[in-house]
Amino acid sequence: MAFELGLWGPLACGCAVIGRAGFISCQSLRRFGIIGGNITLSPSSTVNFTEIIWKKGKDKVTEWNTNLEVKTYSLLGGRVHLDLKSGDLTIFNLTSSDEHEYEMKSADLTDSSKFNLTVLDPLPSPTLNCTLINEIIFVRCEVPQSYRRHRELLLCEWHCPFPQCEGSWELEAPVLNFTKEDDLSREVRCFVKNPESNRTSSMVLSTCVPGDNSRHRYALIAVPFVGIVFAVGFLNYARRT
């Protein structure tokens, strides 16, 4: 399921739910970045700028006009670059504190451009675990609790050759049920994604069923027993000779 322009409804996955990248309102475009990454906010204009002001909330980030060299304020610690031709603002080495609404104003434009920036944590791989109860295999997929921020922006999908895996979930992904009569040599994969990245984990169903080691256990018991019989027989033979 691709991320498309538009509004997302609430969604989860042992994880949680996602809102698709798009317009938060008629005035503010939602953008996503990842901690440690970079992002460029672009007003998408073809005018020749004579003046540019970028603000984070009410505070100035950077400004420029034909009579003033580019002035960058300390708000983002010098981690920004202003493109004077396009008006693009690039923010480097994103942090969670960079989340906010950004606005670009210019006397050369009729309206200002607004962007609501959400900064996501790096997405970890989901964990898969299974339980065997009364000959039924239960498989669960979870995103580690260390991924705390914006869990509502997660989407979950199961991938496997069984009917149970069909579809995707914008609510908590269901626990899958299998029986020992299913083809346990097949693999089950859990796929999670947010607007910026995706991760997957897999397991083979046979690993959920403890192996029958009774035959090997009996063999191990038989080895010392045969050894004892052989030793007793040898001692009796030695006495007679």
C-alpha positions as CSV (number, residue, x, y, z in Angstrom):
1,M,0.0,0.0,0.0
2,A,1.7,3.2,-1.2
3,F,1.7,6.5,0.7
4,E,-0.3,8.9,-1.3
5,L,-1.4,12.5,-0.9
6,G,-4.5,12.7,1.2
7,L,-5.6,12.4,4.8
8,W,-4.9,9.3,6.9
9,G,-7.4,8.0,9.4
10,P,-6.3,6.5,12.7
11,L,-4.2,3.4,12.4
12,A,-2.1,0.9,14.4
13,C,-0.3,-2.4,14.5
14,G,0.6,-3.8,17.9
15,C,2.1,-0.9,16.5
16,A,-0.5,1.7,15.6
17,V,-2.0,3.8,12.7
18,I,-0.9,6.0,9.9
19,G,-1.9,9.3,8.3
20,R,-0.7,9.5,4.7
21,A,1.6,12.3,3.7
22,G,-0.4,15.2,2.3
23,F,-2.3,18.3,3.3
24,I,-2.9,18.7,7.0
25,S,-5.1,21.6,6.2
26,C,-5.8,23.8,3.1
27,Q,-2.9,25.9,4.2
28,S,-0.2,23.6,5.6
29,L,1.5,20.8,3.7
30,R,2.6,17.9,5.9
31,R,6.2,16.7,5.4
32,F,8.1,13.9,7.1
33,G,11.8,13.5,8.0
34,I,13.9,11.1,10.1
35,I,16.1,12.0,13.0
36,G,19.7,12.5,11.7
37,G,18.5,12.9,8.1
38,N,17.9,16.0,5.9
39,I,14.8,17.5,4.4
40,T,14.1,20.3,1.9
41,L,11.0,22.5,2.2
42,S,10.1,23.9,-1.2
43,P,7.6,26.6,-2.1
44,S,7.5,25.2,-5.7
45,S,7.5,28.6,-7.3
46,T,9.1,29.8,-10.5
47,V,9.3,33.5,-9.7
48,N,12.6,35.3,-9.5
49,F,12.9,36.1,-5.8
50,T,14.0,39.5,-4.5
51,E,13.1,38.7,-0.9
52,I,12.8,35.5,1.2
53,I,11.9,35.0,4.9
54,W,11.6,31.5,6.5
55,K,10.1,31.2,10.0
56,K,9.6,28.3,12.4
57,G,6.4,29.2,14.2
58,K,6.8,32.9,15.0
59,D,10.6,32.8,15.0
60,K,12.8,33.6,12.0
61,V,15.1,30.9,10.7
62,T,16.7,32.7,7.8
63,E,16.1,35.8,5.6
64,W,17.5,37.5,2.5
65,N,16.8,40.3,0.1
66,T,18.7,41.9,-2.7
67,N,20.1,44.5,-0.3
68,L,20.9,42.0,2.4
69,E,23.2,38.9,2.4
70,V,21.6,35.7,3.7
71,K,21.2,36.0,7.5
72,T,20.7,32.7,9.4
73,Y,19.5,32.8,13.0
74,S,20.7,30.5,15.7
75,L,17.3,28.8,16.1
76,L,18.4,25.7,14.2
77,G,22.0,25.9,15.1
78,G,23.3,26.7,11.6
79,R,21.9,23.5,10.2
80,V,20.0,25.2,7.3
81,H,20.7,26.2,3.8
82,L,18.6,28.7,1.7
83,D,18.5,28.4,-2.1
84,L,18.1,31.9,-3.4
85,K,16.9,30.8,-6.8
86,S,14.1,28.4,-5.7
87,G,13.5,29.6,-2.2
88,D,14.0,26.1,-0.9
89,L,15.0,25.7,2.8
90,T,17.1,22.6,3.6
91,I,17.4,21.4,7.2
92,F,20.3,19.1,7.9
93,N,20.8,16.5,10.7
94,L,17.2,16.6,11.9
95,T,16.3,16.4,15.6
96,S,12.9,15.9,17.2
97,S,12.9,19.5,18.3
98,D,12.8,20.5,14.6
99,E,9.1,19.5,14.5
100,H,6.9,22.5,13.9
101,E,5.1,24.5,11.3
102,Y,7.5,26.3,8.9
103,E,6.4,29.3,6.8
104,M,8.1,31.0,3.8
105,K,7.1,34.6,3.0
106,S,8.1,36.7,0.1
107,A,6.8,40.0,-1.4
108,D,7.2,38.2,-4.7
109,L,4.4,35.7,-3.8
110,T,0.7,36.2,-3.4
111,D,0.5,33.7,-0.5
112,S,2.9,32.3,2.0
113,S,3.9,28.6,1.9
114,K,3.4,26.6,5.0
115,F,4.8,23.2,5.9
116,N,4.1,21.1,9.0
117,L,7.2,19.0,9.7
118,T,7.0,15.7,11.6
119,V,10.3,14.2,12.5
120,L,10.2,10.4,13.0
121,D,12.6,8.1,14.9
122,P,14.5,5.5,12.9
123,L,12.1,2.6,12.4
124,P,13.3,-0.7,14.1
125,S,12.5,-4.1,12.7
126,P,9.3,-5.7,14.1
127,T,9.6,-8.7,16.4
128,L,7.8,-12.0,15.7
129,N,6.9,-14.5,18.4
130,C,4.7,-17.5,18.4
131,T,3.0,-19.7,20.9
132,L,1.7,-23.3,20.6
133,I,-1.6,-23.9,22.5
134,N,-3.7,-27.0,22.1
135,E,-2.2,-27.8,18.7
136,I,-2.9,-24.2,17.5
137,I,0.0,-21.9,16.5
138,F,-0.5,-18.2,17.4
139,V,1.9,-15.8,15.6
140,R,2.1,-12.1,16.8
141,C,4.0,-9.1,15.3
142,E,5.0,-6.2,17.4
143,V,7.1,-3.0,17.0
144,P,9.5,-2.7,19.9
145,Q,8.3,-0.3,22.7
146,S,11.6,1.6,22.3
147,Y,9.9,3.2,19.2
148,R,7.7,5.5,21.2
149,R,7.1,8.6,19.1
150,H,4.5,8.7,16.4
151,R,3.4,5.1,16.7
152,E,0.1,6.3,15.3
153,L,1.9,6.6,11.9
154,L,2.6,2.9,11.5
155,L,1.0,0.6,9.0
156,C,1.2,-3.2,9.3
157,E,0.9,-6.0,6.8
158,W,1.3,-9.8,6.9
159,H,2.9,-11.6,4.0
160,C,2.5,-15.4,3.7
161,P,1.0,-18.0,1.3
162,F,-2.0,-18.5,3.6
163,P,-5.5,-16.8,3.5
164,Q,-4.8,-15.4,7.0
165,C,-2.3,-13.0,5.6
166,E,-4.4,-11.3,3.0
167,G,-4.9,-7.6,3.4
168,S,-3.2,-4.9,5.5
169,W,-4.2,-3.2,8.7
170,E,-4.5,0.4,9.7
171,L,-5.6,-0.9,13.1
172,E,-3.8,-3.5,15.3
173,A,-2.6,-6.4,13.1
174,P,-4.5,-9.6,14.1
175,V,-2.7,-12.5,15.6
176,L,-2.4,-15.2,13.0
177,N,-3.6,-18.8,13.8
178,F,-2.2,-21.9,12.2
179,T,-2.6,-25.6,12.8
180,K,0.0,-28.4,12.7
181,E,-1.7,-29.6,9.5
182,D,-0.6,-26.5,7.7
183,D,2.6,-26.5,5.7
184,L,4.9,-25.5,8.5
185,S,7.9,-25.3,6.1
186,R,6.5,-22.0,4.8
187,E,7.6,-18.5,6.0
188,V,5.5,-15.8,7.5
189,R,6.6,-12.2,7.2
190,C,5.5,-9.1,9.1
191,F,5.9,-5.8,7.2
192,V,5.7,-2.4,9.0
193,K,6.1,1.1,7.5
194,N,5.7,4.7,8.2
195,P,5.7,7.6,5.8
196,E,9.5,7.5,5.4
197,S,10.7,3.9,5.8
198,N,9.8,0.3,6.1
199,R,11.1,-2.8,7.9
200,T,10.3,-6.5,7.8
201,S,10.9,-9.6,9.9
202,S,10.2,-13.3,9.1
203,M,9.9,-16.7,10.7
204,V,9.4,-20.3,9.5
205,L,6.4,-21.8,11.1
206,S,8.2,-25.1,11.9
207,T,10.3,-23.2,14.5
208,C,7.1,-22.7,16.5
209,V,6.6,-26.5,17.1
210,P,9.0,-28.2,19.5
211,G,10.7,-31.2,17.8
212,D,9.9,-34.8,18.9
213,N,13.2,-35.8,20.5
214,S,11.9,-38.9,22.3
215,R,13.5,-41.3,19.8
216,H,16.9,-39.7,20.3
217,R,16.4,-39.8,24.0
218,Y,15.7,-43.5,24.0
219,A,18.8,-44.0,21.9
220,L,21.0,-42.2,24.3
221,I,19.6,-44.3,27.2
222,A,20.3,-47.5,25.3
223,V,24.0,-46.7,24.7
224,P,25.1,-47.0,28.3
225,F,22.8,-50.0,28.9
226,V,24.5,-52.0,26.0
227,G,27.9,-51.0,27.4
228,I,27.1,-52.4,30.8
229,V,25.9,-55.7,29.3
230,F,29.0,-56.0,27.2
231,A,31.2,-55.3,30.3
232,V,29.5,-57.9,32.5
233,G,29.8,-60.5,29.7
234,F,33.5,-59.8,29.2
235,L,34.2,-60.2,33.0
236,N,32.4,-63.6,33.2
237,Y,34.3,-64.8,30.2
238,A,37.6,-63.7,31.8
239,R,36.8,-65.5,35.0
240,R,36.1,-68.8,33.2
241,T,39.3,-68.6,31.2
